[in-house]
Amino acid sequence: MATEPTRPRQQGRGAAQSRSEARDVAGSYLAHHRKVARESGRRLWQAPVASLMTWLVMGVAMAMPVALLLLLTSLEGVSAGWESSARITTYLTDNLSLEQAQALRLEVGSRGDVDDVELIDRDSALAEFRATSGLADALDYLDENPLPHTLLVTPPETGRTAAGVERLAAELEALPGVARVQVDLGWLQRLNVMTQLLARAVWVLALLLGCAVILVIGNTIRLAIENRRDEILVVKLVGGTDAFVRRPFLYTGVWFGLGGGLVAWFLLELSLWWLSGPIERLAALYHSNFALSGLPLDGALALLVFAMLLGWLGAWLAVKRHLDAIEPGVPAGS
C-alpha cells in the first residue's frame, strides 16, 4: 500500500522524460537543418562565378514573364479608365421638337441602367459648331439648321463595360424618336481581345521559362552530385539515409532559387526605372495617365517564394534521378 502513491510520480517523470526526449530530437533535427543550410550556402559562395551565372540565368528567365504581366496590369488599368468614361451619343430624328426631345430625355433618364442624360438642342449644337469650326461664313448660307437634337447618355459605373454599353445602345436605338446611336467601342473590344491574347501568351511563356529554370537547376545539381560522388558513397556506407544525403542538394536548390528571385526583382526595378521617364513623357503627349506599375511588397515576396520553390523542385528532380543511382558497389555511369 505504501508504493501506490508513488506510481503517479513515476508516470509523471516518464511523461516529462518523453517530452524532453521529443524536444531534444526536434532540436537536433532543426539544428542539423540549419547546419546543412549554412553549409550549402557557403559552398555557393565558394564558387561565386558559377553561382552568379546560374542566378543570372534564373533571374532573366523569371523577370521576362513578370515584366509582361506588369505591363498587362497597367494596360488593363488604362482600359478600365477608358471604359469608365464611355458615353453614348444618341441623335434624334429631325422632325422631333424640343419639347419632345426633353420628354425623351426624362424617359431615358428614368432608366435604371442610365446614370445621367444631357440634352444638346440643335440651336446650341449649331452655335458651338459655328464657334469652333471656323466655318461661320459658310453656315450663313444654310436655309435651316441641319443638326438634330442630341442626347449624351452616361451609363452607371456597373454598366460601363463594352457589353453593358452595347446592350444599352441597342435599347436606346429602338426607342421612338431616335435616329441613330453612336458609341465607338470597336477599338476597346480590339484592345480587350489583344490583352487576353497577350495574357495567354505570357502564361505560356512563363510556363516554358519555368521549365527552363527547373532544367537549369537540375543540371547544376547533377554536376554537384557528380562532384561529391565519393562523399555520397562514404555517407551511404556508414548508414546515411537517402533523406540525409539529399538534404544538402535540396537546400542548394533553394539558395539558387532565392538568388535568382533577387536578381529577377533587381532587373525588374532597373527596367522600370529606365523606362518610366520616356513612358511618362509619351503618355503626357496623348494626355493619358498611363504608367508602368512595379511589383508591390507582397508581389516581390511572392516572386521570391516562387523562385525558391522552382529551385527546390529542380533540385528534387535531379536528386531523385541521379542520387538513387549512386550506391556502394555500383560503378559510375552504370
C-alpha positions as CSV (number, residue, x, y, z in Angstrom):
1,M,0.0,0.0,0.0
2,A,2.9,2.3,0.6
3,T,4.0,2.0,-3.0
4,E,0.7,3.0,-4.6
5,P,1.1,6.8,-4.1
6,T,4.5,6.8,-5.9
7,R,3.0,5.5,-9.2
8,P,1.7,8.8,-10.4
9,R,5.0,10.4,-9.7
10,Q,6.8,7.7,-11.7
11,Q,4.3,8.1,-14.6
12,G,4.8,11.9,-14.4
13,R,8.5,11.5,-14.6
14,G,8.2,9.2,-17.5
15,A,5.9,11.6,-19.4
16,A,8.2,14.5,-18.7
17,Q,11.2,12.5,-19.8
18,S,9.4,11.5,-23.0
19,R,8.6,15.2,-23.8
20,S,12.2,16.1,-23.1
21,E,13.4,13.5,-25.4
22,A,11.0,14.6,-28.1
23,R,12.2,18.2,-27.7
24,D,15.8,17.1,-27.9
25,V,15.1,15.1,-31.1
26,A,13.3,18.1,-32.6
27,G,16.0,20.5,-31.6
28,S,18.7,18.2,-33.0
29,Y,16.7,17.9,-36.3
30,L,16.3,21.6,-36.7
31,A,20.0,22.2,-35.7
32,H,21.0,19.8,-38.5
33,H,18.8,21.6,-41.0
34,R,20.3,25.0,-40.0
35,K,23.8,23.5,-40.3
36,V,23.1,21.9,-43.7
37,A,21.5,25.2,-45.0
38,R,24.6,27.2,-43.9
39,E,26.9,24.7,-45.4
40,S,25.0,24.7,-48.7
41,G,25.1,28.5,-48.9
42,R,28.8,28.5,-48.0
43,R,29.5,26.2,-50.9
44,L,27.8,28.5,-53.3
45,W,29.8,31.5,-52.1
46,Q,33.0,29.5,-52.6
47,A,32.1,29.2,-56.3
48,P,30.9,32.8,-57.0
49,V,31.3,32.8,-60.8
50,A,29.3,29.6,-61.4
51,S,26.7,30.6,-58.8
52,L,26.3,34.1,-60.3
53,M,25.9,32.7,-63.8
54,T,23.1,30.4,-62.6
55,W,21.4,33.2,-60.7
56,L,21.6,35.5,-63.8
57,V,20.0,32.8,-66.0
58,M,17.2,32.3,-63.4
59,G,16.7,36.0,-62.9
60,V,16.4,36.7,-66.6
61,A,14.0,33.8,-67.2
62,M,11.7,34.8,-64.3
63,A,11.9,38.6,-65.0
64,M,10.6,38.3,-68.5
65,P,7.1,36.9,-67.8
66,V,6.7,39.0,-64.6
67,A,7.5,42.2,-66.6
68,L,4.9,41.3,-69.2
69,L,2.4,40.6,-66.5
70,L,3.1,44.0,-65.0
71,L,2.6,45.6,-68.5
72,L,-0.7,43.7,-68.8
73,T,-1.8,45.0,-65.4
74,S,-1.1,48.6,-66.5
75,L,-2.9,48.2,-69.8
76,E,-6.0,46.7,-68.0
77,G,-6.0,49.7,-65.7
78,V,-5.9,52.2,-68.6
79,S,-8.6,50.3,-70.5
80,A,-10.8,50.3,-67.3
81,G,-10.4,54.1,-67.2
82,W,-11.5,54.4,-70.8
83,E,-14.5,52.1,-70.1
84,S,-15.4,54.3,-67.2
85,S,-15.7,57.3,-69.4
86,A,-17.9,55.6,-72.0
87,R,-20.7,57.8,-73.2
88,I,-23.4,57.1,-75.7
89,T,-24.3,59.8,-78.3
90,T,-28.0,59.5,-79.3
91,Y,-29.1,61.5,-82.3
92,L,-32.8,62.2,-82.5
93,T,-34.9,62.5,-85.6
94,D,-35.1,65.8,-87.5
95,N,-38.8,66.2,-87.0
96,L,-38.6,65.9,-83.2
97,S,-39.4,69.2,-81.4
98,L,-37.5,70.5,-78.4
99,E,-40.4,69.6,-76.1
100,Q,-40.5,66.1,-77.4
101,A,-36.7,65.8,-77.0
102,Q,-37.0,67.0,-73.4
103,A,-39.7,64.4,-72.7
104,L,-37.5,61.7,-74.3
105,R,-34.6,62.9,-72.1
106,L,-36.7,62.4,-69.0
107,E,-37.8,59.0,-70.2
108,V,-34.2,57.8,-70.8
109,G,-33.0,59.3,-67.5
110,S,-35.6,57.3,-65.6
111,R,-34.0,54.0,-66.7
112,G,-32.1,52.0,-64.1
113,D,-29.2,51.4,-66.5
114,V,-28.6,55.2,-67.1
115,D,-26.7,57.4,-64.7
116,D,-27.0,60.8,-66.5
117,V,-28.6,62.3,-69.6
118,E,-27.6,65.6,-71.2
119,L,-29.7,67.2,-73.9
120,I,-28.0,69.3,-76.5
121,D,-30.6,71.1,-78.6
122,R,-29.9,71.7,-82.3
123,D,-29.6,75.5,-81.8
124,S,-26.9,75.1,-79.1
125,A,-25.1,72.5,-81.2
126,L,-25.1,74.8,-84.2
127,A,-23.8,77.7,-82.2
128,E,-21.0,75.6,-80.7
129,F,-20.1,74.3,-84.2
130,R,-20.0,77.8,-85.6
131,A,-17.7,78.9,-82.8
132,T,-15.3,76.0,-83.0
133,S,-15.2,75.0,-86.7
134,G,-14.2,78.3,-88.3
135,L,-17.0,77.9,-90.9
136,A,-19.2,80.6,-89.7
137,D,-19.4,82.3,-93.1
138,A,-20.3,79.1,-94.8
139,L,-23.0,78.3,-92.3
140,D,-24.7,81.6,-93.0
141,Y,-25.8,80.2,-96.4
142,L,-27.8,77.4,-94.8
143,D,-31.5,77.8,-95.0
144,E,-32.2,75.7,-91.9
145,N,-30.3,74.0,-89.1
146,P,-29.1,70.6,-90.3
147,L,-28.1,69.4,-86.8
148,P,-30.5,67.2,-84.8
149,H,-31.2,67.3,-81.1
150,T,-28.7,65.1,-79.3
151,L,-28.8,63.1,-76.0
152,L,-25.5,62.3,-74.3
153,V,-26.2,59.2,-72.2
154,T,-23.8,58.1,-69.4
155,P,-24.3,54.6,-68.0
156,P,-23.7,53.9,-64.3
157,E,-20.3,52.6,-63.2
158,T,-21.6,49.0,-63.0
159,G,-22.6,49.2,-66.7
160,R,-19.5,50.9,-68.1
161,T,-18.2,47.9,-69.9
162,A,-18.1,47.0,-73.5
163,A,-21.0,44.5,-73.2
164,G,-23.1,46.8,-71.0
165,V,-22.7,49.8,-73.3
166,E,-23.5,47.8,-76.3
167,R,-26.7,46.5,-74.7
168,L,-27.8,50.0,-73.6
169,A,-27.0,51.4,-77.1
170,A,-29.2,48.8,-78.8
171,E,-32.1,49.5,-76.4
172,L,-31.8,53.3,-77.0
173,E,-31.8,52.9,-80.7
174,A,-35.1,51.0,-80.6
175,L,-36.8,54.0,-78.9
176,P,-39.2,56.1,-81.0
177,G,-37.7,59.4,-82.0
178,V,-34.1,58.1,-82.1
179,A,-32.5,58.2,-85.5
180,R,-29.0,56.9,-84.7
181,V,-26.9,55.8,-81.7
182,Q,-23.1,56.2,-81.9
183,V,-20.7,54.6,-79.5
184,D,-17.2,53.8,-80.6
185,L,-16.3,50.6,-78.7
186,G,-14.6,48.8,-81.6
187,W,-11.2,49.9,-80.5
188,L,-11.9,48.9,-76.9
189,Q,-13.1,45.5,-78.0
190,R,-9.9,45.0,-80.1
191,L,-7.8,46.1,-77.1
192,N,-9.5,43.7,-74.8
193,V,-9.0,40.8,-77.3
194,M,-5.4,41.7,-77.7
195,T,-4.9,41.9,-74.0
196,Q,-6.5,38.5,-73.5
197,L,-4.3,37.0,-76.2
198,L,-1.2,38.6,-74.7
199,A,-2.2,37.3,-71.3
200,R,-2.3,33.7,-72.6
201,A,0.9,34.2,-74.4
202,V,2.5,35.4,-71.2
203,W,1.3,32.4,-69.2
204,V,2.7,30.1,-71.9
205,L,6.0,31.9,-71.9
206,A,6.0,31.7,-68.1
207,L,5.4,28.0,-68.2
208,L,8.2,27.4,-70.7
209,L,10.7,29.6,-68.8
210,G,9.7,27.9,-65.6
211,C,10.5,24.6,-67.1
212,A,13.8,26.1,-68.3
213,V,14.7,27.2,-64.8
214,I,13.9,23.8,-63.4
215,L,16.2,22.2,-66.1
216,V,19.0,24.7,-65.3
217,I,18.8,23.9,-61.6
218,G,18.6,20.2,-62.3
219,N,21.7,20.3,-64.4
220,T,23.6,22.3,-61.8
221,I,22.6,20.0,-59.0
222,R,23.5,17.0,-61.2
223,L,27.0,18.4,-61.6
224,A,27.2,19.0,-57.8
225,I,26.1,15.3,-57.2
226,E,28.8,14.0,-59.5
227,N,31.5,16.2,-57.9
228,R,30.5,14.8,-54.5
229,R,30.1,11.3,-55.6
230,D,32.8,9.8,-53.3
231,E,31.4,11.7,-50.3
232,I,28.0,10.4,-51.0
233,L,29.3,6.8,-51.2
234,V,31.0,7.2,-47.9
235,V,27.9,8.5,-46.2
236,K,25.8,5.7,-47.6
237,L,28.4,3.1,-46.5
238,V,28.2,4.3,-42.9
239,G,24.4,4.1,-42.9
240,G,23.3,7.6,-44.1
241,T,19.7,7.6,-45.2
242,D,18.5,8.9,-48.5
243,A,16.9,11.9,-46.8
244,F,20.2,12.7,-45.1
245,V,22.1,12.6,-48.4
246,R,19.6,14.6,-50.5
247,R,19.1,17.4,-47.9
248,P,22.2,19.5,-48.8
249,F,21.3,19.4,-52.5
250,L,17.7,20.5,-51.8
251,Y,19.0,23.4,-49.8
252,T,21.3,24.3,-52.6
253,G,18.3,24.4,-55.0
254,V,16.5,26.7,-52.5
255,W,19.6,29.0,-52.4
256,F,19.8,29.1,-56.2
257,G,16.1,30.0,-56.3
258,L,16.4,32.8,-53.7
259,G,19.4,34.3,-55.6
260,G,17.5,34.0,-58.9
261,G,14.5,35.7,-57.4
262,L,16.6,38.6,-56.1
263,V,18.2,39.0,-59.5
264,A,14.8,39.0,-61.2
265,W,13.5,41.6,-58.8
266,F,16.6,43.8,-59.4
267,L,16.2,43.5,-63.1
268,L,12.5,44.5,-62.9
269,E,13.2,47.6,-60.8
270,L,16.1,48.6,-63.1
271,S,14.0,48.2,-66.2
272,L,11.1,50.2,-64.6
273,W,13.5,53.0,-63.7
274,W,15.0,53.0,-67.2
275,L,11.6,53.1,-69.0
276,S,9.5,55.2,-66.6
277,G,10.7,58.6,-67.9
278,P,10.1,58.0,-71.6
279,I,6.8,56.3,-71.0
280,E,5.6,59.2,-68.8
281,R,6.6,61.8,-71.5
282,L,4.9,59.7,-74.2
283,A,1.7,59.4,-72.1
284,A,1.7,63.2,-71.5
285,L,1.7,63.8,-75.2
286,Y,-1.5,61.8,-75.5
287,H,-3.0,63.3,-72.4
288,S,-3.0,59.9,-70.7
289,N,-2.2,58.8,-67.2
290,F,-0.6,55.5,-68.3
291,A,2.3,54.4,-66.2
292,L,4.1,51.2,-65.6
293,S,3.4,49.8,-62.2
294,G,6.2,47.9,-60.3
295,L,6.0,45.0,-58.0
296,P,4.4,45.7,-54.7
297,L,5.9,44.3,-51.5
298,D,3.6,41.2,-51.5
299,G,4.3,40.7,-55.2
300,A,8.1,40.8,-54.5
301,L,7.7,38.3,-51.7
302,A,5.6,36.0,-53.9
303,L,8.3,36.2,-56.6
304,L,11.0,35.1,-54.1
305,V,8.9,32.3,-52.7
306,F,8.0,31.1,-56.2
307,A,11.7,31.2,-57.2
308,M,12.7,29.2,-54.2
309,L,10.0,26.6,-55.0
310,L,11.3,26.3,-58.5
311,G,14.8,25.9,-57.2
312,W,13.7,23.2,-54.7
313,L,11.7,21.4,-57.4
314,G,14.6,21.4,-59.9
315,A,16.9,20.1,-57.2
316,W,14.5,17.4,-56.1
317,L,14.1,16.1,-59.6
318,A,17.8,16.0,-60.1
319,V,18.4,14.2,-56.8
320,K,15.6,11.7,-57.5
321,R,17.1,11.0,-60.9
322,H,20.8,10.8,-60.1
323,L,21.2,10.2,-56.4
324,D,19.4,6.9,-56.4
325,A,21.9,5.6,-59.0
326,I,24.8,6.2,-56.6
327,E,25.0,3.1,-54.4
328,P,28.0,1.3,-52.8
329,G,29.3,-1.3,-55.3
330,V,27.6,0.3,-58.3
331,P,30.3,1.7,-60.7
332,A,29.9,5.2,-62.0
333,G,27.9,5.5,-65.2
334,S,26.1,2.2,-64.8
